[in-house]
Amino acid sequence: MHRCSYEVKPTTAIVAEGGGQRGIYTAGILDVLLEEALNPFDLGCGVSAGAQNLLTYFLGEHGYAKRAIAELTARPDFLVPYRWLMDRSVLDLDGYFERTLRDPEYRLPYQRISSLGAQRRLIFVATEKDSLDPVYLEPDESTVLNYLKASSAVPFLYKDGVAFGDRLLVDGGVADPLPIRHAYEQGARRILLIRTVPVMVPDARLSGDTFIWRQRLERARRFSATPFKVMQMLERHEQVLHQSLAFINDPPDDLELTVVSPQSALSSLVFGSRSEALISDYEQGRADGHRLIPTVQGWLSDPAVTHTP
């Protein structure tokens, strides 16, 4: 597990679930908070698309996450299923992140992340591929791209994973899809959790990224025996998600927890969404963000929880 050398005792945290292109819902919420200059969070903890959303939010890049999801992940060369047959990555994460680094139209000021360290902690969740244990990565300017890629490396869609020393890391949704307990263990006693799956539907027990793994599993069953590692990952994911939901449904007495989720299933898919579906989900996120404003404003003015300036 990688940790930064400095010590911060966060009191207010934001946790963002993954979900691929469904993360555009989260982008809508965070854009509204940026428009209102609301960021009371000492700690951000994100998984996959949630990690990318929180990075742009903490950097103050209004509208960036929406554009990246609606434009970069919608490019025809981002998701190419037949590349699986050619032993290449189905998801072109390398090209995606390269454009955020070098393309003037989509460049993200990654260098500013080091300035956050004295004020806020940002954690990206990944999974150690062999052990299936969670890895909590705290990025700086030199590591942020690799850590984002690791958190977003959907199993079996992106190579073998992302190298991390002598280990390989894959999508954090395998080992900790809703890292709310980790935020609590880091000292957060007021947490905003943003989900990309409706809470009150039968599949609420699944996280935003689970669907694509299940689709992959069903395809694999048609052609061959299901790989043992696939079954291990799914079982691990569902076990940890069940534990997280139990924590959410019965939080500790000293935790103030606010959960925001879409009221109904989002229109977009994990990948391969129609543009109108993405726009609709972004607007739904904005609507839920506006409803959240009084709560977050209250956190800024409530002296019961001291915010790190």
N, C-alpha and C positions, 0 to 999 in steps of 0.2 A: 504494500500500500504506500502510495506517495503522499507526503504531506509537506506543506510549506514550513519553514523554520519559525516563522512568527506565530504568536499566539493571539487569538482573537476570541472573545466570549460573546458570540452573537446572541441577541435576544429576539430578533424578529427575522423570520426566514421566508423565502418563497421557494416552492418546489414545483417543478414543471415536468409533467409526464411527456413521453415521446409519442410517436404516432405518424411519422413520416409527413406527408403533405397535410395531414390533419392538424399538424402544428400551426397551420395558418389561423386556426381558431385562437390559439394562445397568442399569436402575433397581434390579433385584433385587441385582445384584452390589454396587452402590454403597451400598445400604441396609445390607447386611451390614457393609461397611467402616465406615460411620458408627456402627453399633451397637457395633463394637469400638474406636471412637475411633481409627481408622487413616486418616491422611491424610499420608503422607510426601512429597507431590508439590509441587515448586516450580513446576511448569508443567502446565497442562491445555490440551489442544488437541482441540476437538470439531467435528464436522460435523453440522449439522441437528439431529436428535433427540439426537445425541451431545453437541452444544453445550449443549442444554437440560439434559441429564442432568448434565453437569459443573458447570454453574452452580449447580444445586440442591445438588450434593455439596459444592462449595466453600463455599456458604453454610450448610452444615450442616442443610439442610431434609430430614430423614429422612421418607420416605414421600411427599414431594410429587410427584416425577416419576411414581411409580406412579399416584397419583390423577389427575394431569393427563392422562396417556395413557389410562387406563381410563375416565375420566369425561368430560373436556372433548373429547377427540378422538373419542369415541364418540357425541357428541350428533348428532341427525339433521341439524342445520343446519351441521355442520362440513364434511362432504364431500357435495356435491350435484352429480353429474355433468351434469345437464341445464343447469346454469348456464353451461356452456361455450357452448351454443347461444345464450345471451342476452348473450354478450360480458361475462360476469362471472367472477370467480374461482371455480373449482371448490372450492378449499380456502379456508375462511374463517379465514385466519391473523389478520386484523385483529380479529375477534370473540374468537378464542382468546386472543390476548395482552392484549386489553382486559380480559378477565375476570381474568387473572393480575395485572393492575394495580389493578382497582377492586372486584372482587367479594370481599367479606369471606371467603367460603368458600374461595376459591382465590388470595387475594392472596399474592404472593411479595415478600419484603423486598428489592427491587432496590436500595434506597438503601445497603444494606450492602456492595455490590460495591466501592465506592471504598476501603473499609477493607482489601481484599485486596491492593491494589497494592503495599504495602511488603513483603509476605510472599510472595505468589504471583502468577504471571502466568496469565491466562486468555485463550485465543485462540479465536475463532470463525472457521471457514473459510467463505468465500463465493466466488463466481465472477463475474468481470466479464463481463457478457453478450456484449459485442461481441468482445472479444479472446479470451475463454474462459481468461484467466489467473486463477490463484488470488489472492484478496485475504485477508490475514490480519488480522483485526480484533481489537483489544484494547479491550474495553468499559470504560466507567465508568458512573456513575449516569445520566448524561444520554444515553448512546448505547446502553445495553445492550439495550433493547427493539428498536430498529431493527436492530441488528447480529444479534440472534437471528432476527428475521424474515428478514433477508437470507440468513442461513445456511440457513434452512428453506424458502425460496421455491422449491418444486419447479417446474421449468420447465413452462410451459404449463398449470399447475394454479393458479398464483397470479399473476394480472395479468401485467404485462410484467416484473416484478421489483421490487426496492426501490431507490429513489433514493439515490445516494451521490455527492454533488456533482453533476456533470453526467453521471454514469454510472449504469447500472443493474446491480444485483447480483442473482444467483440462487443457488440451492442450491450449497453448497460441494462437494457430491458430484460435480459435473461436472468440476471442475478438480483437486481433491485429495481423493478419498474416504477415503484412509487417510493422514493427514498425519504419518506417522511420520518421514519424512526431514526435514520442516520442524522437528519437535521436536528431532531430532538436530542440525540446523544451528543451533538456538538454544542449544546447549550441553548438552542432555540426554544422559547416558551410561548411564542406567538408565531403561527405558521399559516401562510396562504398556500394551499395546494390547488394547482390548475390541472384538471384532467382533460383528456380529449375523447373520453368515452362517457356517455350518459350514465349517471349513477343508478337510475331507477329502471334500467332495462335488463333483460336476462343476461346479456353478455357483459354486464358491468364487472363481473368477476375477472374479465380479461382486460389486459392493458392495451393501449393503442397499437403496440407493435405485434401483439400476439397473432392477429389475424393473418399477417403475411407469412408467419412461420407455419401456421396451420394450412394455408393454401399451398405452401411449398411441400409440406408433408404429404398432403393428399396427392400432389403430382408425383412425388417420389414413390408412393405406394402403387401407382399405376404401372410403373416400369420396373421396379425392383423392391427388394426388401427394404424396409425403413432403416436408415443408418442408426446405429445404436446411439451415436452422439446427438442426433436430432431428438430422439426420445428423451435422453438425459436433459437436454436443454429445455424442452417443453415441460418436463416434470419439475425441474428446478424453478422455472419461471412461475408455474402455477402454485407451487408450494410457497414461494416467497410472497407472491401477490396475495395469497390467502392470508398470510401472516400480516401483511401490510393493511389489508382491509379490516382485519380484526382490530388492529391498532387504531385505525381511523374511526371505526364504529364505537370503540371504547377507549378514548384517549386518556392519558394520565390526568389527574385532577389539576396539575399545575400547567397544563397546556391549553392555550386558546387556539382552536383550530377552525379555519374557514376553508371550505371546499367549494370551488367554482367548477362547474362542468356544463356541457351543453344539455339543454332540456330534452332534446331528442337526438337520434343518431345524426352525425354530421353527413353532409352530402358528398364530401370528398372521400377518396380512397386513401389507403396508405401511400400508394404510388399509382400513377396513371390517371389522375383525376381530370375531369373536364374543367375548363377555365371558369365557367359559370358556377360550378360547384365550389371551387376555391373562393371565389368572390363572396358567395353566399355564406360560407363558413367564417370568413373573415368578418363580415358584417355581424354575424351572430356573436362572434367574440367581442366586437366593439360594443354591442348592446349589453352584453354581460359585464363588460368592463365599466360602462357607465353606471350600472347598478352597484358596482363594487366601490365606487368613489367615496361615498360617505364612510364606509368601513375603514378604508386605508387612510383617509383624512383623520379619522379618529385615532388611529395608531400613531400618527405624527404628533398629535396634540396631547395624548394620554401620558402623563408623567409616571404612571405606574410601571412603564417599560422604558428604560433609558436607551435611546438610540445613539449609536456611535456617529458623530458628526462627520 
